Amino acid sequence: MALTFFKRSPKAILQRSRDDYPTKMRLKYAPYYHAVESQEGTSIKLDGRDLIMLSSNDYLGLSFHPDVITAGQKAMAKWGTSPTGARPSNGSRLYHTDLEQKLATFLGREACHIHAAGYLSCLTSVAAFAQKGDMILADKNIHSCLLDGARLSHATVERFSHNNPSDLREIAETVSSRQAKMLVIEGVYSMEGHIARMPELIGIGEEFGYFSVVDDAHGFGVLGNQGRGTVDHFGLNDQVDIICGSMSKSLASTGGFIAASKDIIEYLRTNSRQTIFSAAVPPSQAAVASAALDVMQNEPEHHERLWKNTRRYTAILKSLGLDIWGSETPAVPIVLGSREAVYRFWQALMEKGVFSVMSIAPAVPPGKDLIRTAISALHTDDQIDQIGDAMAYAVKKL
Ligand SMILES: Cc1ncc(COP(=O)(O)O)c(C=O)c1O
């Protein structure tokens, strides 16, 4: 009875969630969170329609490789579904240490640590090593996981213009020589498809004493000898301190890795909260990544096909006068400059049976609203023809 005198206070966070404008717009136009009904390679079914997937990160197309699938199935049958715990406690298994050794050897590093998400690996590559009072210099266009890592570290963060060595130098010259310093870049930028100007950037980092972190989520499998990535592509293995990346792209699995010297990896295992307090990679996903790594080394045809497809696809886009932001890799943006143009273009591609992804500001810099597309070794010649026709149709709809 007495309780009726007390009114519940309104919950501001609940109200904010309900009123959120971007969420309302997302639900209205429904461009994201499409649940694909079935998939075989780059062919998918969505709302009962057959479409070509043009935005997955399965660069080498290994997610449907029979050996890779079998490896995942066998591992689950042998080890169960989950390690059910974190690595320092009950979650460490031989399949983790085997895969870490294999990745370290492949990348020419002493050691490696894997996590259940690429986001975790890349975030903690920054967060676990930089501290309050340190200086982080980061490319303006780095992935949100690196930015989150920088924020969590409590270090001071300065951003230099995207892929711009002279801007990096200008800022580096103003930083106190007494501070501990970190340089954070990507090998291949996921939205833009740009390859980092690594020799100049890492050269400046070395000159000024920067510990370097390279997120090579989109360079691994794509660049370098047998897909060893951007650092290998430039021959800079001796100068880069940490290579981190994702197993959800060329490795056709999920999870992430950090490859570095032994002392760096042991420091990580002692100090990284994301490593200590999060469950380990499940057996099937470790086995899938391990098998994909074998395929990368034994079957060069996937890498060759990826680049053949990429060259053909980018030539089509250029012949249509589309702006691909100077992409040099299989991650190819189509910059349209406004959210309206992006939406029209995306819809036209869908109409013609091509599935792509919209990226609009603030996910991309203002005026760079774009359609993100990515080529896979699994795209057939016929599919690329069909994609070309769809692009020509979408250009007319602009
Ligand atoms: C550059 C970059 N780093 C890290 C990640 C995170 O990887 P994952 O999706 O495997 O967690 C991504 C994924 O989009 C990425 O593009």
The ligand as a MOL file (V3000), in Angstrom:
LIG
                    3D

  0  0  0     0  0            999 V3000
M  V30 BEGIN CTAB
M  V30 COUNTS 16 16 0 0 0
M  V30 BEGIN ATOM
M  V30 1 C 41.8960 -3.9660 -39.4810 0
M  V30 2 C 41.1050 -4.8910 -38.6300 0
M  V30 3 N 41.6130 -5.2700 -37.4520 0
M  V30 4 C 40.9530 -6.1170 -36.6380 0
M  V30 5 C 39.7170 -6.6100 -36.9720 0
M  V30 6 C 38.9830 -7.4960 -36.0150 0
M  V30 7 O 38.9740 -8.8000 -36.4580 0
M  V30 8 P 37.7770 -9.8110 -36.0990 0
M  V30 9 O 36.5950 -9.3730 -36.9120 0
M  V30 10 O 38.3100 -11.1240 -36.5040 0
M  V30 11 O 37.5020 -9.6870 -34.6470 0
M  V30 12 C 39.1600 -6.2480 -38.1970 0
M  V30 13 C 37.8390 -6.7710 -38.5860 0
M  V30 14 O 37.0690 -6.1940 -39.2490 0
M  V30 15 C 39.8580 -5.3630 -39.0500 0
M  V30 16 O 39.3580 -4.9860 -40.2140 0
M  V30 END ATOM
M  V30 BEGIN BOND
M  V30 1 1 1 2
M  V30 2 1 2 3
M  V30 3 2 2 15
M  V30 4 2 3 4
M  V30 5 1 4 5
M  V30 6 1 5 6
M  V30 7 2 5 12
M  V30 8 1 6 7
M  V30 9 1 7 8
M  V30 10 2 8 9
M  V30 11 1 8 10
M  V30 12 1 8 11
M  V30 13 1 12 13
M  V30 14 1 12 15
M  V30 15 2 13 14
M  V30 16 1 15 16
M  V30 END BOND
M  V30 END CTAB
M  END
